Amino acid sequence: MDERGFGMASVRFICGTQDLHLALEARVSKFLGTEDTILFSSCFDANGGVFESLLGAEDAVISDALNHASIIDGIRLCKAQRFRYANRDMADLEAKLIEATTQAIPARRKIIVTDGVFSMDGYLAPLEAICNLAEKYDALVMVDDSHAVGFMGATGAGTPEHAGVSHRVDIYTGTFGKALGGAS
């Protein structure tokens, strides 16, 4: 209380970054094996902010048809071309990657986006196959792992760890309020 008071009284965006934010980001990066981490107030905000900040009109987002609404909303906020592939259908994903690559003006940057665990049914994304296609078509991979980080994988680092592809996933999003919070 003497050092930090009762709290920040608002979100980080308004009140600024504190040493505790940086320490937690470093711990999350170490846990997931990522280069860096940015904390948002919710996964909805993270999914809402990632696409617009990274992609422009010359880029393409290839999204699983059953991704979480926050991913879909985030994609709508950016100017990138949008492609949707049938849920967990790797032939359809490949067709969309080919389309994004061979259209009149090929996409400069491509990102494949998927939930790690599809929460309505509880099944996993085929991450190894997704990463293989990403490498074949020079695309990034983003996984929203809200429903798996904390208990899936050898150390609890989520579906990429469970599938053996942690080093092949470029962007993770998630929340401390679902699997990590015990509300999976």
C-alpha positions, -999 to +999 in steps of 0.1 A: +000+000+000+028+024+009+046+018-024+018+013-049-014+025-033-048+009-040-043+005-077-039+024-109-075+036-110-076+029-148-061+009-176-025+009-186-032+029-217-043+058-195-022+054-164+010+043-180+033+013-178+045+002-144+074-020-134+049-047-125+036-048-161+072-052-175+080-079-149+048-099-158+055-095-195+090-109-190+076-139-171+050-146-197+076-145-225+099-168-206+069-192-199+058-193-235+093-191-250+085-159-270+107-130-278+084-105-261+049-100-246+025-071-246-003-072-220-037-059-229-066-056-204-084-085-222-079-110-250-107-092-268-086-061-268-055-080-279-074-096-308-089-063-316-055-046-317-031-071-333-044-070-369-047-033-375-013-026-361+005-052-382-014-054-415-023-030-443-044-032-474-017-051-492-018-079-467-040-109-462-056-126-431-067-162-435-090-171-406-107-203-395-144-200-400-151-209-363-126-185-347-137-166-316-158-134-322-130-112-309-107-125-337-134-118-363-140-083-349-103-076-349-100-087-385-129-064-394-109-034-380-080-038-403-077-031-440-061-064-450-078-087-475-099-113-457-101-150-464-120-176-444-113-213-445-137-241-434-131-251-398-099-272-395-100-279-432-064-279-444-073-283-481-095-252-479-068-233-460-043-242-487-067-230-514-071-197-496-033-193-493-029-200-530-056-174-537-039-148-516-006-156-532-017-158-569-043-130-572-036-100-595-018-082-567-004-109-544-006-103-507+026-088-493+022-105-459-001-133-450-012-144-415-031-176-407-053-171-376-068-199-355-081-207-320-058-233-303-089-249-288-123-243-303-142-235-272-177-245-283-167-281-291-134-284-273-114-298-302-079-287-312-067-268-342-044-290-364-014-267-356+013-289-371-005-289-405-012-252-402+025-244-395+035-266-425+012-247-448+025-214-433+060-224-441+051-235-476+033-202-484+055-179-464+027-169-439+028-160-402+008-181-377-013-166-349-030-187-322-055-175-297-048-200-269-072-187-242-086-221-236-053-240-233-025-219-218-020-231-183-028-268-186-021-281-221+014-291-232+043-305-211+048-273-191+013-259-196+024-235-224-007-244-245-017-260-278+015-250-297+036-268-270+011-297-270+015-300-308+053-295-308+052-263-328+058-236-302+088-223-322+067-221-353+039-199-340+046-162-345+018-146-324+000-159-293-030-142-278-048-153-247-062-144-214-055-149-177-092-153-171-100-187-187-076-217-186-051-199-164-079-186-142-094-220-138-125-211-158-119-233-188 
